[in-house]
């Protein structure tokens, strides 16, 4: 292989490596799904008080999902810190797990309440048409935390 073709191959590989898109972060996924849901609801409902209230519910759901992701990272970090301690006790692990479970359960209840509020705001037809946008948000809410 000539020097010219080697340098062209190296350049092509470098360009391909630079073109690789980094993986989407959970928070970026939440923001994108929320923006889609808000856009979808605005197009379905239009303007007015009901649309503004539905939009506010979706924003609250975004905040809840972001907090849930943040809490999951914190729990993971705390678990790693305990695991690094050779003298860690089972009680320490159990306490961390109990706190994480309680937080997830509370967030689940909040999420269900927000879903119910949104269901009350939308007509049956709007609910049906917004299924894909709502599904994406729900999937983010139930995906495992790192």
C-alpha positions, 0 to 999 in steps of 0.5 A: 500500500502506498503512502498516499493510499495509507494516509487516505485510509487513515483520514477516512477512518478518522473522519468516520470516528469523528462522525460517530454520535455519542450515546444519548444521556438519560436526561437528554432522552427525557428532554427529547421525549418531553418536547415531543409530548408537549408538541403532540399535545399542543397540536391535539388540544390547541390553545387555551386553559386545558392545553396549558394545564396539560402542558404543565402536567407534562413538564411536571412529569419531566421534572419527576423523571429527571429527579428519578434519574438523578436519584438512581445515579446517586444510589448507584454512587452510594452503593459503589462507595459502600462496596469499596469499604471492605468492612461494610455490613449487610445492614448498610447495604439493606438501608441503602436499598430500602431508601432507594426502594422508598424513593422509587415507590414515592416517584411511581405514585407521583407519576401515576397521579400525573398520568391520571391528571393528564387523563382527566384533561384529555378527551378520549380521542386526544388520549388515543392519538397521544399514545406514542408520545405518552408511551415514550415518557413511560418507557423512560420512567420505568427503564432501569437506572444505571 
